[in-house]
Amino acid sequence: MAKTEKEFLGTGRRKTAVARVRMASGSGKITVNNRAFEAYFPTEMLRMVVQQPLVTTDSVTKYDVRVNVEGGGPAGQAGAVRHGIARALLEIDTTLRPSLKAAGFLTRDPRMRERKKYGQPGARKRFQFSKR
């Protein structure tokens, strides 16, 4: 039988993206939707956002991270993964809470897309007014 190692879970959300994060001790490999981290997030900015909690807590090479993320776009997914990683790190070690909280990684970003209203082309935009 294979030896099962303890995995720590964290769920992250941002806009309409939801990330389910699993962390186990390892060498620092990050896998997103069964693809390499670098292939899934092509820009350096998105990669930096995802790694922020690990860099803040000096645990980049301590844990292997597996992520399933769905919904939203690249920026929302990166934010959701960051939130999930921060929550999983908190499950691993509760003494990391002050540093994660100070950096704002534990707060769920509540900003959502505003819905389109009837009689308008968008949420705020109005059709052009014609006096005659």
Phi and psi in radians as a Rosetta constraint file:
Dihedral C 1 N 2 CA 2 C 2 CIRCULARHARMONIC -1.344 0.35
Dihedral N 2 CA 2 C 2 N 3 CIRCULARHARMONIC 2.459 0.35
Dihedral C 2 N 3 CA 3 C 3 CIRCULARHARMONIC -1.343 0.35
Dihedral N 3 CA 3 C 3 N 4 CIRCULARHARMONIC 2.117 0.35
Dihedral C 3 N 4 CA 4 C 4 CIRCULARHARMONIC -1.628 0.35
Dihedral N 4 CA 4 C 4 N 5 CIRCULARHARMONIC 2.250 0.35
Dihedral C 4 N 5 CA 5 C 5 CIRCULARHARMONIC -1.672 0.35
Dihedral N 5 CA 5 C 5 N 6 CIRCULARHARMONIC 2.612 0.35
Dihedral C 5 N 6 CA 6 C 6 CIRCULARHARMONIC -1.135 0.35
Dihedral N 6 CA 6 C 6 N 7 CIRCULARHARMONIC 2.222 0.35
Dihedral C 6 N 7 CA 7 C 7 CIRCULARHARMONIC -1.896 0.35
Dihedral N 7 CA 7 C 7 N 8 CIRCULARHARMONIC 2.512 0.35
Dihedral C 7 N 8 CA 8 C 8 CIRCULARHARMONIC -1.942 0.35
Dihedral N 8 CA 8 C 8 N 9 CIRCULARHARMONIC 2.335 0.35
Dihedral C 8 N 9 CA 9 C 9 CIRCULARHARMONIC -1.856 0.35
Dihedral N 9 CA 9 C 9 N 10 CIRCULARHARMONIC 2.614 0.35
Dihedral C 9 N 10 CA 10 C 10 CIRCULARHARMONIC -2.657 0.35
Dihedral N 10 CA 10 C 10 N 11 CIRCULARHARMONIC 2.364 0.35
Dihedral C 10 N 11 CA 11 C 11 CIRCULARHARMONIC -1.899 0.35
Dihedral N 11 CA 11 C 11 N 12 CIRCULARHARMONIC 2.230 0.35
Dihedral C 11 N 12 CA 12 C 12 CIRCULARHARMONIC -2.077 0.35
Dihedral N 12 CA 12 C 12 N 13 CIRCULARHARMONIC 2.527 0.35
Dihedral C 12 N 13 CA 13 C 13 CIRCULARHARMONIC -2.357 0.35
Dihedral N 13 CA 13 C 13 N 14 CIRCULARHARMONIC 2.523 0.35
Dihedral C 13 N 14 CA 14 C 14 CIRCULARHARMONIC -2.764 0.35
Dihedral N 14 CA 14 C 14 N 15 CIRCULARHARMONIC 2.208 0.35
Dihedral C 14 N 15 CA 15 C 15 CIRCULARHARMONIC 0.940 0.35
Dihedral N 15 CA 15 C 15 N 16 CIRCULARHARMONIC -2.064 0.35
Dihedral C 15 N 16 CA 16 C 16 CIRCULARHARMONIC -1.879 0.35
Dihedral N 16 CA 16 C 16 N 17 CIRCULARHARMONIC 0.188 0.35
Dihedral C 16 N 17 CA 17 C 17 CIRCULARHARMONIC -1.591 0.35
Dihedral N 17 CA 17 C 17 N 18 CIRCULARHARMONIC 2.463 0.35
Dihedral C 17 N 18 CA 18 C 18 CIRCULARHARMONIC -2.232 0.35
Dihedral N 18 CA 18 C 18 N 19 CIRCULARHARMONIC 2.232 0.35
Dihedral C 18 N 19 CA 19 C 19 CIRCULARHARMONIC -2.074 0.35
Dihedral N 19 CA 19 C 19 N 20 CIRCULARHARMONIC 2.247 0.35
Dihedral C 19 N 20 CA 20 C 20 CIRCULARHARMONIC -1.839 0.35
Dihedral N 20 CA 20 C 20 N 21 CIRCULARHARMONIC 2.010 0.35
Dihedral C 20 N 21 CA 21 C 21 CIRCULARHARMONIC -1.891 0.35
Dihedral N 21 CA 21 C 21 N 22 CIRCULARHARMONIC 2.357 0.35
Dihedral C 21 N 22 CA 22 C 22 CIRCULARHARMONIC -2.157 0.35
Dihedral N 22 CA 22 C 22 N 23 CIRCULARHARMONIC 2.199 0.35
Dihedral C 22 N 23 CA 23 C 23 CIRCULARHARMONIC -2.127 0.35
Dihedral N 23 CA 23 C 23 N 24 CIRCULARHARMONIC 2.394 0.35
Dihedral C 23 N 24 CA 24 C 24 CIRCULARHARMONIC -2.439 0.35
Dihedral N 24 CA 24 C 24 N 25 CIRCULARHARMONIC 2.724 0.35
Dihedral C 24 N 25 CA 25 C 25 CIRCULARHARMONIC -1.113 0.35
Dihedral N 25 CA 25 C 25 N 26 CIRCULARHARMONIC 2.448 0.35
Dihedral C 25 N 26 CA 26 C 26 CIRCULARHARMONIC -3.054 0.35
Dihedral N 26 CA 26 C 26 N 27 CIRCULARHARMONIC -2.522 0.35
Dihedral C 26 N 27 CA 27 C 27 CIRCULARHARMONIC -1.903 0.35
Dihedral N 27 CA 27 C 27 N 28 CIRCULARHARMONIC 0.009 0.35
Dihedral C 27 N 28 CA 28 C 28 CIRCULARHARMONIC 1.805 0.35
Dihedral N 28 CA 28 C 28 N 29 CIRCULARHARMONIC 0.307 0.35
Dihedral C 28 N 29 CA 29 C 29 CIRCULARHARMONIC -1.385 0.35
Dihedral N 29 CA 29 C 29 N 30 CIRCULARHARMONIC 2.307 0.35
Dihedral C 29 N 30 CA 30 C 30 CIRCULARHARMONIC -2.016 0.35
Dihedral N 30 CA 30 C 30 N 31 CIRCULARHARMONIC 2.212 0.35
Dihedral C 30 N 31 CA 31 C 31 CIRCULARHARMONIC -2.134 0.35
Dihedral N 31 CA 31 C 31 N 32 CIRCULARHARMONIC 2.248 0.35
Dihedral C 31 N 32 CA 32 C 32 CIRCULARHARMONIC -2.100 0.35
Dihedral N 32 CA 32 C 32 N 33 CIRCULARHARMONIC 2.095 0.35
Dihedral C 32 N 33 CA 33 C 33 CIRCULARHARMONIC 0.886 0.35
Dihedral N 33 CA 33 C 33 N 34 CIRCULARHARMONIC 0.798 0.35
Dihedral C 33 N 34 CA 34 C 34 CIRCULARHARMONIC 1.037 0.35
Dihedral N 34 CA 34 C 34 N 35 CIRCULARHARMONIC 0.437 0.35
Dihedral C 34 N 35 CA 35 C 35 CIRCULARHARMONIC -2.197 0.35
Dihedral N 35 CA 35 C 35 N 36 CIRCULARHARMONIC 2.779 0.35
Dihedral C 35 N 36 CA 36 C 36 CIRCULARHARMONIC -1.117 0.35
Dihedral N 36 CA 36 C 36 N 37 CIRCULARHARMONIC 2.511 0.35
Dihedral C 36 N 37 CA 37 C 37 CIRCULARHARMONIC -0.960 0.35
Dihedral N 37 CA 37 C 37 N 38 CIRCULARHARMONIC -0.747 0.35
Dihedral C 37 N 38 CA 38 C 38 CIRCULARHARMONIC -1.194 0.35
Dihedral N 38 CA 38 C 38 N 39 CIRCULARHARMONIC -0.534 0.35
Dihedral C 38 N 39 CA 39 C 39 CIRCULARHARMONIC -1.364 0.35
Dihedral N 39 CA 39 C 39 N 40 CIRCULARHARMONIC -0.596 0.35
Dihedral C 39 N 40 CA 40 C 40 CIRCULARHARMONIC -1.345 0.35
Dihedral N 40 CA 40 C 40 N 41 CIRCULARHARMONIC -0.731 0.35
Dihedral C 40 N 41 CA 41 C 41 CIRCULARHARMONIC -1.893 0.35
Dihedral N 41 CA 41 C 41 N 42 CIRCULARHARMONIC 1.663 0.35
Dihedral C 41 N 42 CA 42 C 42 CIRCULARHARMONIC -1.262 0.35
Dihedral N 42 CA 42 C 42 N 43 CIRCULARHARMONIC -0.475 0.35
Dihedral C 42 N 43 CA 43 C 43 CIRCULARHARMONIC -1.612 0.35
Dihedral N 43 CA 43 C 43 N 44 CIRCULARHARMONIC 2.611 0.35
Dihedral C 43 N 44 CA 44 C 44 CIRCULARHARMONIC -1.126 0.35
Dihedral N 44 CA 44 C 44 N 45 CIRCULARHARMONIC -0.581 0.35
Dihedral C 44 N 45 CA 45 C 45 CIRCULARHARMONIC -1.103 0.35
Dihedral N 45 CA 45 C 45 N 46 CIRCULARHARMONIC -0.787 0.35
Dihedral C 45 N 46 CA 46 C 46 CIRCULARHARMONIC -1.158 0.35
Dihedral N 46 CA 46 C 46 N 47 CIRCULARHARMONIC -0.674 0.35
Dihedral C 46 N 47 CA 47 C 47 CIRCULARHARMONIC -1.105 0.35
Dihedral N 47 CA 47 C 47 N 48 CIRCULARHARMONIC -0.688 0.35
Dihedral C 47 N 48 CA 48 C 48 CIRCULARHARMONIC -1.123 0.35
Dihedral N 48 CA 48 C 48 N 49 CIRCULARHARMONIC -0.743 0.35
Dihedral C 48 N 49 CA 49 C 49 CIRCULARHARMONIC -1.049 0.35
Dihedral N 49 CA 49 C 49 N 50 CIRCULARHARMONIC -0.773 0.35
Dihedral C 49 N 50 CA 50 C 50 CIRCULARHARMONIC -1.115 0.35
Dihedral N 50 CA 50 C 50 N 51 CIRCULARHARMONIC -0.677 0.35
Dihedral C 50 N 51 CA 51 C 51 CIRCULARHARMONIC -1.498 0.35
Dihedral N 51 CA 51 C 51 N 52 CIRCULARHARMONIC -0.106 0.35
Dihedral C 51 N 52 CA 52 C 52 CIRCULARHARMONIC -0.925 0.35
Dihedral N 52 CA 52 C 52 N 53 CIRCULARHARMONIC -0.833 0.35
Dihedral C 52 N 53 CA 53 C 53 CIRCULARHARMONIC -1.102 0.35
Dihedral N 53 CA 53 C 53 N 54 CIRCULARHARMONIC -0.634 0.35
Dihedral C 53 N 54 CA 54 C 54 CIRCULARHARMONIC -1.194 0.35
Dihedral N 54 CA 54 C 54 N 55 CIRCULARHARMONIC -0.691 0.35
Dihedral C 54 N 55 CA 55 C 55 CIRCULARHARMONIC -1.183 0.35
Dihedral N 55 CA 55 C 55 N 56 CIRCULARHARMONIC -0.725 0.35
Dihedral C 55 N 56 CA 56 C 56 CIRCULARHARMONIC -1.077 0.35
Dihedral N 56 CA 56 C 56 N 57 CIRCULARHARMONIC -0.661 0.35
Dihedral C 56 N 57 CA 57 C 57 CIRCULARHARMONIC -1.692 0.35
Dihedral N 57 CA 57 C 57 N 58 CIRCULARHARMONIC 0.145 0.35
Dihedral C 57 N 58 CA 58 C 58 CIRCULARHARMONIC 0.938 0.35
Dihedral N 58 CA 58 C 58 N 59 CIRCULARHARMONIC 0.799 0.35
Dihedral C 58 N 59 CA 59 C 59 CIRCULARHARMONIC -2.260 0.35
Dihedral N 59 CA 59 C 59 N 60 CIRCULARHARMONIC 0.591 0.35
Dihedral C 59 N 60 CA 60 C 60 CIRCULARHARMONIC -1.127 0.35
Dihedral N 60 CA 60 C 60 N 61 CIRCULARHARMONIC -0.710 0.35
Dihedral C 60 N 61 CA 61 C 61 CIRCULARHARMONIC -1.755 0.35
Dihedral N 61 CA 61 C 61 N 62 CIRCULARHARMONIC 0.147 0.35
Dihedral C 61 N 62 CA 62 C 62 CIRCULARHARMONIC -1.588 0.35
Dihedral N 62 CA 62 C 62 N 63 CIRCULARHARMONIC -0.500 0.35
Dihedral C 62 N 63 CA 63 C 63 CIRCULARHARMONIC -2.249 0.35
Dihedral N 63 CA 63 C 63 N 64 CIRCULARHARMONIC 2.527 0.35
Dihedral C 63 N 64 CA 64 C 64 CIRCULARHARMONIC -1.606 0.35
Dihedral N 64 CA 64 C 64 N 65 CIRCULARHARMONIC 2.373 0.35
Dihedral C 64 N 65 CA 65 C 65 CIRCULARHARMONIC -2.088 0.35
Dihedral N 65 CA 65 C 65 N 66 CIRCULARHARMONIC 2.215 0.35
Dihedral C 65 N 66 CA 66 C 66 CIRCULARHARMONIC -2.049 0.35
Dihedral N 66 CA 66 C 66 N 67 CIRCULARHARMONIC 2.267 0.35
Dihedral C 66 N 67 CA 67 C 67 CIRCULARHARMONIC -2.246 0.35
Dihedral N 67 CA 67 C 67 N 68 CIRCULARHARMONIC 2.384 0.35
Dihedral C 67 N 68 CA 68 C 68 CIRCULARHARMONIC -1.983 0.35
Dihedral N 68 CA 68 C 68 N 69 CIRCULARHARMONIC 2.097 0.35
Dihedral C 68 N 69 CA 69 C 69 CIRCULARHARMONIC -2.263 0.35
Dihedral N 69 CA 69 C 69 N 70 CIRCULARHARMONIC 2.469 0.35
Dihedral C 69 N 70 CA 70 C 70 CIRCULARHARMONIC -2.560 0.35
Dihedral N 70 CA 70 C 70 N 71 CIRCULARHARMONIC 2.730 0.35
Dihedral C 70 N 71 CA 71 C 71 CIRCULARHARMONIC 1.448 0.35
Dihedral N 71 CA 71 C 71 N 72 CIRCULARHARMONIC 2.759 0.35
Dihedral C 71 N 72 CA 72 C 72 CIRCULARHARMONIC 1.248 0.35
Dihedral N 72 CA 72 C 72 N 73 CIRCULARHARMONIC -2.932 0.35
Dihedral C 72 N 73 CA 73 C 73 CIRCULARHARMONIC -1.944 0.35
Dihedral N 73 CA 73 C 73 N 74 CIRCULARHARMONIC -3.008 0.35
Dihedral C 73 N 74 CA 74 C 74 CIRCULARHARMONIC -1.027 0.35
Dihedral N 74 CA 74 C 74 N 75 CIRCULARHARMONIC -0.768 0.35
Dihedral C 74 N 75 CA 75 C 75 CIRCULARHARMONIC -1.180 0.35
Dihedral N 75 CA 75 C 75 N 76 CIRCULARHARMONIC -0.744 0.35
Dihedral C 75 N 76 CA 76 C 76 CIRCULARHARMONIC -1.128 0.35
Dihedral N 76 CA 76 C 76 N 77 CIRCULARHARMONIC -0.690 0.35
Dihedral C 76 N 77 CA 77 C 77 CIRCULARHARMONIC -1.167 0.35
Dihedral N 77 CA 77 C 77 N 78 CIRCULARHARMONIC -0.701 0.35
Dihedral C 77 N 78 CA 78 C 78 CIRCULARHARMONIC -1.097 0.35
Dihedral N 78 CA 78 C 78 N 79 CIRCULARHARMONIC -0.731 0.35
Dihedral C 78 N 79 CA 79 C 79 CIRCULARHARMONIC -1.133 0.35
Dihedral N 79 CA 79 C 79 N 80 CIRCULARHARMONIC -0.667 0.35
Dihedral C 79 N 80 CA 80 C 80 CIRCULARHARMONIC -1.163 0.35
Dihedral N 80 CA 80 C 80 N 81 CIRCULARHARMONIC -0.711 0.35
Dihedral C 80 N 81 CA 81 C 81 CIRCULARHARMONIC -1.130 0.35
Dihedral N 81 CA 81 C 81 N 82 CIRCULARHARMONIC -0.726 0.35
Dihedral C 81 N 82 CA 82 C 82 CIRCULARHARMONIC -1.041 0.35
Dihedral N 82 CA 82 C 82 N 83 CIRCULARHARMONIC -0.785 0.35
Dihedral C 82 N 83 CA 83 C 83 CIRCULARHARMONIC -1.100 0.35
Dihedral N 83 CA 83 C 83 N 84 CIRCULARHARMONIC -0.750 0.35
Dihedral C 83 N 84 CA 84 C 84 CIRCULARHARMONIC -1.138 0.35
Dihedral N 84 CA 84 C 84 N 85 CIRCULARHARMONIC -0.718 0.35
Dihedral C 84 N 85 CA 85 C 85 CIRCULARHARMONIC -1.120 0.35
Dihedral N 85 CA 85 C 85 N 86 CIRCULARHARMONIC -0.730 0.35
Dihedral C 85 N 86 CA 86 C 86 CIRCULARHARMONIC -1.081 0.35
Dihedral N 86 CA 86 C 86 N 87 CIRCULARHARMONIC -0.730 0.35
Dihedral C 86 N 87 CA 87 C 87 CIRCULARHARMONIC -1.189 0.35
Dihedral N 87 CA 87 C 87 N 88 CIRCULARHARMONIC -0.644 0.35
Dihedral C 87 N 88 CA 88 C 88 CIRCULARHARMONIC -1.190 0.35
Dihedral N 88 CA 88 C 88 N 89 CIRCULARHARMONIC -0.687 0.35
Dihedral C 88 N 89 CA 89 C 89 CIRCULARHARMONIC -1.067 0.35
Dihedral N 89 CA 89 C 89 N 90 CIRCULARHARMONIC -0.615 0.35
Dihedral C 89 N 90 CA 90 C 90 CIRCULARHARMONIC -1.157 0.35
Dihedral N 90 CA 90 C 90 N 91 CIRCULARHARMONIC -0.629 0.35
Dihedral C 90 N 91 CA 91 C 91 CIRCULARHARMONIC -1.167 0.35
Dihedral N 91 CA 91 C 91 N 92 CIRCULARHARMONIC -0.625 0.35
Dihedral C 91 N 92 CA 92 C 92 CIRCULARHARMONIC -1.203 0.35
Dihedral N 92 CA 92 C 92 N 93 CIRCULARHARMONIC -0.858 0.35
Dihedral C 92 N 93 CA 93 C 93 CIRCULARHARMONIC -2.531 0.35
Dihedral N 93 CA 93 C 93 N 94 CIRCULARHARMONIC 1.941 0.35
Dihedral C 93 N 94 CA 94 C 94 CIRCULARHARMONIC -1.272 0.35
Dihedral N 94 CA 94 C 94 N 95 CIRCULARHARMONIC -0.245 0.35
Dihedral C 94 N 95 CA 95 C 95 CIRCULARHARMONIC -1.270 0.35
Dihedral N 95 CA 95 C 95 N 96 CIRCULARHARMONIC -0.196 0.35
Dihedral C 95 N 96 CA 96 C 96 CIRCULARHARMONIC -1.404 0.35
Dihedral N 96 CA 96 C 96 N 97 CIRCULARHARMONIC -0.154 0.35
Dihedral C 96 N 97 CA 97 C 97 CIRCULARHARMONIC -0.956 0.35
Dihedral N 97 CA 97 C 97 N 98 CIRCULARHARMONIC -0.827 0.35
Dihedral C 97 N 98 CA 98 C 98 CIRCULARHARMONIC -1.026 0.35
Dihedral N 98 CA 98 C 98 N 99 CIRCULARHARMONIC -0.742 0.35
Dihedral C 98 N 99 CA 99 C 99 CIRCULARHARMONIC -1.224 0.35
Dihedral N 99 CA 99 C 99 N 100 CIRCULARHARMONIC -0.679 0.35
Dihedral C 99 N 100 CA 100 C 100 CIRCULARHARMONIC -1.195 0.35
Dihedral N 100 CA 100 C 100 N 101 CIRCULARHARMONIC -0.679 0.35
Dihedral C 100 N 101 CA 101 C 101 CIRCULARHARMONIC -1.199 0.35
Dihedral N 101 CA 101 C 101 N 102 CIRCULARHARMONIC -0.717 0.35
Dihedral C 101 N 102 CA 102 C 102 CIRCULARHARMONIC -1.107 0.35
Dihedral N 102 CA 102 C 102 N 103 CIRCULARHARMONIC -0.598 0.35
Dihedral C 102 N 103 CA 103 C 103 CIRCULARHARMONIC -1.405 0.35
Dihedral N 103 CA 103 C 103 N 104 CIRCULARHARMONIC -0.206 0.35
Dihedral C 103 N 104 CA 104 C 104 CIRCULARHARMONIC 1.465 0.35
Dihedral N 104 CA 104 C 104 N 105 CIRCULARHARMONIC 0.350 0.35
Dihedral C 104 N 105 CA 105 C 105 CIRCULARHARMONIC -1.456 0.35
Dihedral N 105 CA 105 C 105 N 106 CIRCULARHARMONIC -0.277 0.35
Dihedral C 105 N 106 CA 106 C 106 CIRCULARHARMONIC -1.609 0.35
Dihedral N 106 CA 106 C 106 N 107 CIRCULARHARMONIC -0.180 0.35
Dihedral C 106 N 107 CA 107 C 107 CIRCULARHARMONIC -1.491 0.35
Dihedral N 107 CA 107 C 107 N 108 CIRCULARHARMONIC 2.246 0.35
Dihedral C 107 N 108 CA 108 C 108 CIRCULARHARMONIC -1.369 0.35
Dihedral N 108 CA 108 C 108 N 109 CIRCULARHARMONIC 2.137 0.35
Dihedral C 108 N 109 CA 109 C 109 CIRCULARHARMONIC -1.227 0.35
Dihedral N 109 CA 109 C 109 N 110 CIRCULARHARMONIC 1.984 0.35
Dihedral C 109 N 110 CA 110 C 110 CIRCULARHARMONIC -1.427 0.35
Dihedral N 110 CA 110 C 110 N 111 CIRCULARHARMONIC -0.084 0.35
Dihedral C 110 N 111 CA 111 C 111 CIRCULARHARMONIC -1.190 0.35
Dihedral N 111 CA 111 C 111 N 112 CIRCULARHARMONIC 2.172 0.35
Dihedral C 111 N 112 CA 112 C 112 CIRCULARHARMONIC -2.202 0.35
Dihedral N 112 CA 112 C 112 N 113 CIRCULARHARMONIC 2.866 0.35
Dihedral C 112 N 113 CA 113 C 113 CIRCULARHARMONIC -1.203 0.35
Dihedral N 113 CA 113 C 113 N 114 CIRCULARHARMONIC 2.350 0.35
Dihedral C 113 N 114 CA 114 C 114 CIRCULARHARMONIC -1.390 0.35
Dihedral N 114 CA 114 C 114 N 115 CIRCULARHARMONIC 2.449 0.35
Dihedral C 114 N 115 CA 115 C 115 CIRCULARHARMONIC -1.284 0.35
Dihedral N 115 CA 115 C 115 N 116 CIRCULARHARMONIC 2.691 0.35
Dihedral C 115 N 116 CA 116 C 116 CIRCULARHARMONIC -1.281 0.35
Dihedral N 116 CA 116 C 116 N 117 CIRCULARHARMONIC 2.379 0.35
Dihedral C 116 N 117 CA 117 C 117 CIRCULARHARMONIC -1.677 0.35
Dihedral N 117 CA 117 C 117 N 118 CIRCULARHARMONIC 2.675 0.35
Dihedral C 117 N 118 CA 118 C 118 CIRCULARHARMONIC -1.224 0.35
Dihedral N 118 CA 118 C 118 N 119 CIRCULARHARMONIC 2.621 0.35
Dihedral C 118 N 119 CA 119 C 119 CIRCULARHARMONIC 1.325 0.35
Dihedral N 119 CA 119 C 119 N 120 CIRCULARHARMONIC 0.182 0.35
Dihedral C 119 N 120 CA 120 C 120 CIRCULARHARMONIC -2.401 0.35
Dihedral N 120 CA 120 C 120 N 121 CIRCULARHARMONIC 2.716 0.35
Dihedral C 120 N 121 CA 121 C 121 CIRCULARHARMONIC -1.378 0.35
Dihedral N 121 CA 121 C 121 N 122 CIRCULARHARMONIC -0.257 0.35
Dihedral C 121 N 122 CA 122 C 122 CIRCULARHARMONIC -2.692 0.35
Dihedral N 122 CA 122 C 122 N 123 CIRCULARHARMONIC -2.816 0.35
Dihedral C 122 N 123 CA 123 C 123 CIRCULARHARMONIC -1.229 0.35
Dihedral N 123 CA 123 C 123 N 124 CIRCULARHARMONIC -0.772 0.35
Dihedral C 123 N 124 CA 124 C 124 CIRCULARHARMONIC -2.032 0.35
Dihedral N 124 CA 124 C 124 N 125 CIRCULARHARMONIC -0.526 0.35
Dihedral C 124 N 125 CA 125 C 125 CIRCULARHARMONIC -1.138 0.35
Dihedral N 125 CA 125 C 125 N 126 CIRCULARHARMONIC 2.466 0.35
Dihedral C 125 N 126 CA 126 C 126 CIRCULARHARMONIC -1.935 0.35
Dihedral N 126 CA 126 C 126 N 127 CIRCULARHARMONIC 2.728 0.35
Dihedral C 126 N 127 CA 127 C 127 CIRCULARHARMONIC -1.187 0.35
Dihedral N 127 CA 127 C 127 N 128 CIRCULARHARMONIC 2.677 0.35
Dihedral C 127 N 128 CA 128 C 128 CIRCULARHARMONIC -1.101 0.35
Dihedral N 128 CA 128 C 128 N 129 CIRCULARHARMONIC 2.325 0.35
Dihedral C 128 N 129 CA 129 C 129 CIRCULARHARMONIC -1.420 0.35
Dihedral N 129 CA 129 C 129 N 130 CIRCULARHARMONIC 2.336 0.35
Dihedral C 129 N 130 CA 130 C 130 CIRCULARHARMONIC -2.159 0.35
Dihedral N 130 CA 130 C 130 N 131 CIRCULARHARMONIC 2.104 0.35
Dihedral C 130 N 131 CA 131 C 131 CIRCULARHARMONIC -1.259 0.35
Dihedral N 131 CA 131 C 131 N 132 CIRCULARHARMONIC -0.624 0.35
